[in-house]
Amino acid sequence: MAYLLMFVTLLHLITLAMLFIATMEKSWWVWDGMENSDLWYNCRFDNSTETWLCSTTKETDWLQAVQVLMVLSVVFSSVSFLVFLGQLFTMSKGGLFYFTGLCQVFAALTAFSAALIYTLHNKEILPDSKQLTPGHFGYCFILAWLCVPLLLCSGIIYIHLRKKE
């Protein structure tokens, strides 16, 4: 039981970190390593100053939906972890971690929705001046997709996890 508890806690922390990185980092779409776009900024590398120059993204309805869903996913997973810690110390023997598991499942569903919207509507989300063909999805986009099954697994484990003394 102790190993399962450590495993699910570690899995939760890893997915929470992955969600946070996917939401905040600057690599949802990449053009040749010199330009990238994320949920908040469009950045390009300036060779003369050797720095990244970033400007805020053009707000579209699809981009705002992805932003809100990714932030909600981070919030659901964070609340889930805090509730889990609270339940771990206050719940009576034999209790189930239903609320924690449901929060994780909601986090998975919101991350899934955000990644799916970005996948299907990246032409509307990305800047008009750029061609999509020379670019590709960045590592933050991939992290968002990887979080979905991990969040679902941890949510299901929490739902079936029973507290023992």
Disulfide bonds with the S-S distance in Angstrom:
Cys43-Cys54 2.05
